[in-house]
Amino acid sequence: MDVLKLVAAASSEVEERVLEAGVVCAFTAPSPAEPGRRNQDSVLVWSVGEQVVICVADGAGGHPGGAEASAEAVGALSEALAVAPTGEHLRGAILDGFEAANRRVRGLGLGAATTLAVVEIGPGWLRSYHAGDSGVLVTGQRGRLKLVTVSHGPVAYGVEAGFLDEEAALIHHDLNVVNNLLGFEDLRIELGARRPLAPLDTVLVASDGLFDNLRQQEIVEEVRSGQLASVAGALVEKVGARMGEVAHDLPGKPDDLSLVLFRRRRGAARGRARRR
């Protein structure tokens, strides 16, 4: 079993790890707008053989205890996966993890809340699970968008229904409004369909610190090809620059940033972890 957990990190570099199933790169860091502030994001990568589960949790900034909530969420999911039978689909364990995470966040007694975005990867396929505005994106090597989850908020619903375009959504004053989070009594877990995953597809799981600062096509162009650690570094650099821009017609919202990239590679051997 290989587990990479980044919980409420004060700062981080891109961490690359070679798994039996492929290569993963992870990053999490607090908002650059508030030096010394605790990061409210948490990241989990869990792997056994060909099975990989990737998770990003983003503690809700408008609620107290965001860092604690995200840490509880990834902790509950990690514990649910640890007792799951190996070699089988992990749908039941992941859903159990969501429910346990919701109980634990509510049990903090702080009014805390957190997003939770998860992708389950098996040999040649994947499935997404999410609540909130952290999300999953999958693109092919040539830039074909194969999956992007819809955030649980009115602006994202407006885009999905065709009432708003992406440009208007990224500068909308209600972009940060989220109506489905762990910590809510009426939590809804959105379960995606099982989808094929080609050998050179890139899987991205990230907090809204990424999705609210870069256009979808900008993300796809960055992640579709190239050495994975270099791709992650370029994304982090681009988001950092965008967070510092002040323009009424451009996205640019300082926030905690967490992202995980995964790509399956034939012949990849499980082994070392390194930072870049």
KAGISUL-V569733 format. One record per residue. N is the residue number from 1. RES is the residue in one letter. SS is DSSP state (a for helix, b for strand, c for the rest). Layout:
N | RES | SS
N | RES | SS
//
This chain:
1 | M | c
2 | D | b
3 | V | b
4 | L | b
5 | K | b
6 | L | b
7 | V | b
8 | A | c
9 | A | c
10 | A | c
11 | S | c
12 | S | c
13 | E | c
14 | V | c
15 | E | b
16 | E | b
17 | R | b
18 | V | b
19 | L | c
20 | E | c
21 | A | c
22 | G | c
23 | V | b
24 | V | b
25 | C | b
26 | A | b
27 | F | b
28 | T | b
29 | A | b
30 | P | c
31 | S | c
32 | P | c
33 | A | c
34 | E | c
35 | P | c
36 | G | c
37 | R | c
38 | R | c
39 | N | c
40 | Q | c
41 | D | b
42 | S | b
43 | V | b
44 | L | b
45 | V | b
46 | W | b
47 | S | b
48 | V | b
49 | G | c
50 | E | c
51 | Q | b
52 | V | b
53 | V | b
54 | I | b
55 | C | b
56 | V | b
57 | A | b
58 | D | b
59 | G | b
60 | A | c
61 | G | c
62 | G | c
63 | H | c
64 | P | c
65 | G | c
66 | G | a
67 | A | a
68 | E | a
69 | A | a
70 | S | a
71 | A | a
72 | E | a
73 | A | a
74 | V | a
75 | G | a
76 | A | a
77 | L | a
78 | S | a
79 | E | a
80 | A | a
81 | L | a
82 | A | a
83 | V | c
84 | A | c
85 | P | c
86 | T | c
87 | G | c
88 | E | c
89 | H | c
90 | L | c
91 | R | a
92 | G | a
93 | A | a
94 | I | a
95 | L | a
96 | D | a
97 | G | a
98 | F | a
99 | E | a
100 | A | a
101 | A | a
102 | N | a
103 | R | a
104 | R | a
105 | V | a
106 | R | a
107 | G | a
108 | L | c
109 | G | c
110 | L | c
111 | G | c
112 | A | c
113 | A | c
114 | T | b
115 | T | c
116 | L | b
117 | A | b
118 | V | b
119 | V | b
120 | E | b
121 | I | b
122 | G | b
123 | P | c
124 | G | c
125 | W | b
126 | L | b
127 | R | b
128 | S | b
129 | Y | b
130 | H | b
131 | A | b
132 | G | c
133 | D | c
134 | S | c
135 | G | b
136 | V | b
137 | L | b
138 | V | b
139 | T | b
140 | G | c
141 | Q | c
142 | R | c
143 | G | c
144 | R | c
145 | L | b
146 | K | b
147 | L | b
148 | V | b
149 | T | c
150 | V | c
151 | S | c
152 | H | c
153 | G | c
154 | P | a
155 | V | a
156 | A | a
157 | Y | a
158 | G | a
159 | V | a
160 | E | a
161 | A | a
162 | G | c
163 | F | c
164 | L | c
165 | D | c
166 | E | a
167 | E | a
168 | A | a
169 | A | a
170 | L | a
171 | I | c
172 | H | c
173 | H | c
174 | D | c
175 | L | c
176 | N | c
177 | V | c
178 | V | c
179 | N | c
180 | N | c
181 | L | c
182 | L | b
183 | G | c
184 | F | c
185 | E | c
186 | D | c
187 | L | c
188 | R | c
189 | I | c
190 | E | b
191 | L | b
192 | G | c
193 | A | c
194 | R | c
195 | R | b
196 | P | b
197 | L | c
198 | A | c
199 | P | c
200 | L | c
201 | D | c
202 | T | b
203 | V | b
204 | L | b
205 | V | b
206 | A | b
207 | S | c
208 | D | a
209 | G | a
210 | L | a
211 | F | a
212 | D | c
213 | N | c
214 | L | c
215 | R | c
216 | Q | a
217 | Q | a
218 | E | a
219 | I | a
220 | V | a
221 | E | a
222 | E | a
223 | V | a
224 | R | c
225 | S | c
226 | G | c
227 | Q | c
228 | L | a
229 | A | a
230 | S | a
231 | V | a
232 | A | a
233 | G | a
234 | A | a
235 | L | a
236 | V | a
237 | E | a
238 | K | a
239 | V | a
240 | G | a
241 | A | a
242 | R | a
243 | M | a
244 | G | c
245 | E | c
246 | V | c
247 | A | c
248 | H | c
249 | D | c
250 | L | c
251 | P | c
252 | G | c
253 | K | c
254 | P | c
255 | D | c
256 | D | c
257 | L | b
258 | S | b
259 | L | b
260 | V | b
261 | L | b
262 | F | b
263 | R | b
264 | R | c
265 | R | c
266 | R | c
267 | G | c
268 | A | c
269 | A | c
270 | R | c
271 | G | c
272 | R | c
273 | A | b
274 | R | b
275 | R | b
276 | R | c
//
